[in-house]
Amino acid sequence: MSDNRHKDNSHQPAPDRSERVFSEQDLWYFKTREGDEVGPFRYRSEAQSNLENFMEQLKAQLK
């Protein structure tokens, strides 16, 4: 599911979204491309859903 980011000069594929979601002290977070941690969320599914919404918002800004 990963592909190169739009306007990215690094030639490295974007991390798979599932790699961006992580748990710390029984709470869930996701990391942005810039390295920011967003959360906490109570459930993994909540973090994943918020990550997907975040990605959609970024895509919309590029249009």
C-alpha positions in Angstrom: 0.0 0.0 0.0 2.9 2.3 0.2 4.0 4.4 -2.7 6.2 7.4 -3.2 5.0 10.6 -1.7 3.9 13.5 -4.0 6.8 15.9 -4.5 9.2 13.8 -2.4 12.8 13.8 -3.5 14.0 11.1 -1.2 13.3 8.1 -3.5 12.2 6.1 -0.5 8.7 4.8 -0.3 6.4 6.1 2.4 6.1 3.9 5.4 3.0 1.6 5.4 0.3 3.2 7.4 0.2 0.3 9.8 3.9 1.1 10.6 2.9 4.6 11.7 0.5 3.3 14.4 2.1 2.3 17.7 1.2 1.7 21.3 2.8 3.2 24.4 1.6 2.5 28.0 -1.7 0.9 26.7 -2.6 4.0 24.6 -2.3 4.3 20.8 -0.7 7.0 18.7 0.3 7.6 15.1 3.3 9.3 13.7 3.2 11.9 10.9 5.8 12.2 8.2 7.3 15.1 10.1 7.8 12.8 13.1 5.0 14.3 15.3 3.1 11.9 17.5 -0.7 12.3 17.4 -2.8 10.8 20.2 -3.4 9.3 22.6 -6.2 7.1 21.4 -7.8 4.4 23.5 -8.0 1.8 20.7 -5.7 0.9 17.8 -8.6 1.2 15.4 -9.3 4.7 16.6 -5.6 5.7 15.9 -5.8 4.0 12.5 -9.0 5.8 11.6 -7.6 9.1 12.7 -4.5 8.5 10.7 -6.5 7.7 7.6 -8.5 10.9 8.1 -5.3 12.9 8.5 -3.9 11.4 5.2 -7.1 12.3 3.4 -6.9 15.9 4.6 -3.3 16.2 3.4 -4.3 14.8 0.0 -7.2 17.3 -0.3 -4.7 20.2 0.4 -2.6 19.1 -2.5 -5.4 19.4 -5.0 
